[in-house]
């Protein structure tokens, strides 16, 4: 990965931090796109000390805000002439919190976990194509369900944070497949991965302690194990030219949400939501 330019979102804790750490060990030049810049700087220092990474840049980006994403992308394009790897990782789970809207008036889970991926990718896509061969890695989940393309923001259904999260992760897969079709012939690949059930991440910081304790009992999976497949997808020659696939522990796994009509419907919805702001 020496000389490869990597943008990773949500890099200050959990899986994102571990992905950045492992890519730093491999020699990648890292750009940490994070909401809390001071925390990002602390993370960058830790990664540099532990991995020996020589080039780590910290830039502000709030994945729930379209203006913030656009500003980050604009500043990135002004600062850098290439992008080899984009890892869409920033995500949230509302835990026990009620439904909340983003600054753009969009249900917060969907705004962060789906539109954040969609808009940032669109904003950086020309640079990825110009830098090809390049790769896009979307962090999804095996915990994916409750997909309702006619009520993505829970305006009709009662809001439940677990369902909102599971739906957003299903959408991340649909977005990945739709994107892969659009990237055919560009030498830019688009793949999704599932890290597995890991209690020790920031994803469950809004969840009740008893739920987190139960998750620990259910799975002893570590953050290092969870991050491994994303790092592999970003770096390994084994997946050169592989696109439109879903991986867990470096193995291709089927996705029950593969449906071209649904994928295209989601794409149009995302386009309309970013154009409306």
C-alpha positions in Angstrom: 0.0 0.0 0.0 3.0 2.3 -0.1 2.1 5.5 -1.9 -1.6 4.6 -2.0 -4.0 7.3 -0.9 -6.8 6.2 1.5 -9.8 8.1 2.8 -11.6 6.4 5.7 -14.6 7.8 7.5 -15.4 7.2 11.1 -11.7 6.5 12.0 -11.5 7.7 15.6 -12.8 4.5 17.3 -13.6 0.9 16.9 -13.5 -0.7 13.5 -12.5 2.5 11.6 -9.6 3.1 13.9 -8.4 -0.4 13.5 -8.7 -0.3 9.7 -6.7 2.9 9.6 -4.1 1.3 11.9 -3.7 -1.8 9.8 -3.5 0.2 6.5 -0.9 2.4 8.2 1.2 -0.6 8.9 0.9 -1.5 5.2 2.4 1.9 4.3 -0.8 3.7 3.1 -1.1 7.5 3.2 -4.2 8.1 5.3 -6.8 10.8 5.4 -9.0 10.5 8.5 -12.4 12.0 7.8 -13.9 12.7 11.2 -16.5 14.7 13.0 -14.2 15.5 16.0 -11.0 16.9 14.7 -9.2 17.0 18.0 -10.0 13.4 18.6 -8.9 12.7 15.1 -5.5 14.2 15.8 -5.1 12.1 18.9 -6.0 9.0 16.8 -3.5 10.1 14.1 -0.7 10.4 16.7 -1.6 6.9 18.1 -1.7 5.4 14.6 1.7 7.0 13.7 3.3 5.7 16.8 1.9 2.2 16.6 2.0 1.6 12.9 4.9 3.8 11.7 2.7 5.5 9.1 4.4 8.5 7.7 1.5 10.4 6.1 -1.7 10.9 8.1 -4.0 13.9 7.5 -7.0 14.7 9.7 -9.9 16.5 8.0 -13.3 17.4 9.4 -16.4 15.7 8.1 -19.8 15.0 9.7 -21.3 12.1 7.8 -24.9 13.2 8.7 -24.5 16.6 7.1 -24.6 17.0 3.4 -22.9 20.5 3.6 -20.1 19.0 5.6 -19.6 16.1 3.2 -19.5 18.5 0.2 -17.1 20.8 2.0 -14.8 17.9 2.9 -14.8 16.6 -0.7 -14.1 20.0 -2.0 -11.2 20.6 0.3 -9.9 17.1 -0.4 -9.9 17.7 -4.2 -8.1 21.0 -3.7 -5.4 19.3 -1.5 -4.9 16.0 -3.3 -4.6 14.9 -6.9 -5.5 11.3 -6.4 -7.6 8.8 -4.4 -6.9 5.1 -4.5 -9.2 3.7 -1.7 -12.4 5.1 -0.2 -13.6 3.2 2.9 -17.2 4.2 3.9 -17.3 3.2 7.5 -18.9 6.0 9.6 -22.1 4.8 11.0 -24.4 5.1 14.0 -27.0 3.2 16.0 -29.5 5.3 18.0 -29.8 2.8 20.8 -32.7 3.7 23.0 -33.0 7.3 21.6 -36.1 8.3 19.8 -36.3 9.3 16.1 -34.2 12.3 15.3 -33.6 14.3 12.1 -30.3 15.4 10.7 -29.5 19.0 10.0 -30.9 18.4 6.5 -34.3 17.2 8.0 -33.6 13.5 7.2 -34.0 10.7 9.7 -30.6 10.6 11.3 -29.7 6.9 10.9 -30.5 6.9 7.2 -28.8 10.3 6.7 -25.6 9.0 8.3 -25.4 5.3 7.3 -26.8 5.5 3.8 -26.8 9.0 2.4 -23.4 9.7 4.0 -22.0 6.8 1.9 -23.9 7.8 -1.2 -23.0 11.5 -1.2 -19.3 11.1 -0.3 -18.8 8.5 -3.0 -20.5 10.7 -5.6 -18.4 13.7 -4.6 -15.1 11.7 -4.9 -16.0 9.4 -7.8 -14.3 11.4 -10.6 -11.1 11.4 -8.6 -11.3 7.7 -8.0 -11.8 7.1 -11.7 -8.9 9.3 -12.6 -6.7 7.4 -10.1 -7.8 3.9 -11.3 -7.4 1.2 -10.5 -9.1 2.2 -7.4 -11.4 0.6 -4.8 -14.5 1.5 -2.8 -15.2 -0.5 0.4 -18.6 -0.1 2.1 -18.9 -1.4 5.7 -22.2 -3.1 5.8 -23.4 -5.8 8.3 -24.9 -9.2 8.4 -27.5 -7.6 10.7 -29.7 -6.3 7.9 -33.5 -6.4 7.7 -36.7 -4.4 7.8 -36.2 -2.9 4.4 -39.1 -0.7 3.3 -38.2 1.4 0.3 -41.5 3.3 0.7 -40.8 4.3 4.3 -37.0 4.6 4.6 -37.3 7.4 7.2 -39.9 5.8 9.4 -42.5 8.4 8.7 -45.2 5.8 8.6 -43.9 3.0 10.8 -43.2 3.4 14.5 -39.5 4.2 14.9 -37.3 1.6 16.4 -33.6 2.2 16.4 -32.6 -1.4 15.8 -34.9 -1.6 12.8 -33.6 1.7 11.5 -30.0 0.4 11.8 -30.8 -2.9 10.2 -32.5 -1.2 7.3 -29.6 1.2 6.7 -27.2 -1.8 6.5 -29.5 -3.5 3.9 -29.4 -0.2 2.0 -25.6 -0.1 2.1 -25.6 -3.4 0.3 -28.1 -2.2 -2.3 -26.1 0.9 -2.9 -22.9 -1.2 -3.4 -24.5 -3.3 -6.1 -26.0 -0.4 -7.9 -22.7 1.4 -7.8 -20.8 -1.6 -9.1 -23.0 -1.7 -12.2 -22.3 2.0 -12.9 -18.5 1.4 -12.5 -18.1 -1.4 -15.0 -15.3 -0.6 -17.3 -13.8 2.1 -15.1 -11.3 0.0 -13.1 -12.9 1.2 -9.9 -14.4 -1.6 -7.8 -17.2 -1.5 -5.3 -17.6 -4.1 -2.6 -19.3 -4.5 0.7 -18.3 -6.4 3.8 -19.6 -7.4 7.2 -17.4 -7.1 10.3 -19.4 -9.5 12.4 -20.9 -8.9 15.8 -18.4 -7.0 18.0 -19.6 -5.5 21.3 -16.4 -3.5 21.8 -17.1 -0.7 19.3 -18.7 2.7 19.6 -21.7 1.5 17.7 -23.4 0.4 20.9 -22.5 3.5 23.1 -26.2 4.5 23.1 -27.4 1.0 24.0 -28.4 -0.2 27.5 -25.5 -1.8 29.5 -27.4 -5.1 29.8 -27.7 -5.3 26.0 -23.9 -4.7 25.5 -23.2 -7.4 28.2 -25.4 -9.8 26.3 -23.6 -9.1 23.1 -20.3 -9.8 24.7 -21.6 -13.2 25.8 -22.9 -14.0 22.3 -19.7 -13.1 20.5 -16.0 -13.0 21.4 -15.1 -11.5 18.1 -12.5 -8.8 18.3 -12.1 -5.5 16.5 -9.0 -6.7 14.8 -11.0 -9.6 13.3 -13.8 -7.3 12.3 -11.5 -4.9 10.5 -9.5 -7.5 8.7 -11.8 -8.1 5.7 -12.1 -4.3 4.9 -8.3 -4.0 5.0 -8.0 -7.0 2.7 -10.5 -5.6 0.3 -8.6 -2.3 0.3 -5.2 -3.8 -0.2 -5.0 -7.3 -1.5 -4.2 -8.3 -5.1 -6.4 -11.3 -4.6 -9.4 -9.0 -5.2 -8.1 -7.0 -8.1 -11.1 -6.4 -10.5 -13.5 -8.1 -8.1 -16.6 -5.9 -7.8 -20.2 -6.1 -6.6 -19.6 -8.7 -4.0 -20.3 -9.1 -0.3 -17.6 -10.5 2.0 -17.3 -11.9 5.5 -14.0 -13.2 6.8 -12.5 -12.7 3.3 -15.1 -15.1 1.8 -17.8 -14.1 -0.6 -21.3 -14.6 0.9 -24.7 -14.3 -0.7 -26.9 -11.3 -0.2 -30.6 -11.8 0.2 -31.3 -8.2 -0.9 -29.9 -8.5 -4.4 -32.7 -7.1 -6.6 -31.9 -4.7 -9.4 -35.3 -3.0 -9.3 -35.0 -2.3 -5.5 -31.3 -1.2 -5.9 -32.3 1.3 -8.6 -35.2 2.5 -6.6 -32.9 3.2 -3.6 -30.5 5.0 -5.9 -33.2 7.3 -7.2 -34.4 8.1 -3.7 -30.8 8.9 -2.6 -30.4 11.2 -5.6 -33.6 13.0 -4.8 -32.6 13.5 -1.2 -29.2 15.0 -2.0 -30.6 17.2 -4.7 -33.3 18.5 -2.4 -30.8 20.0 0.0 
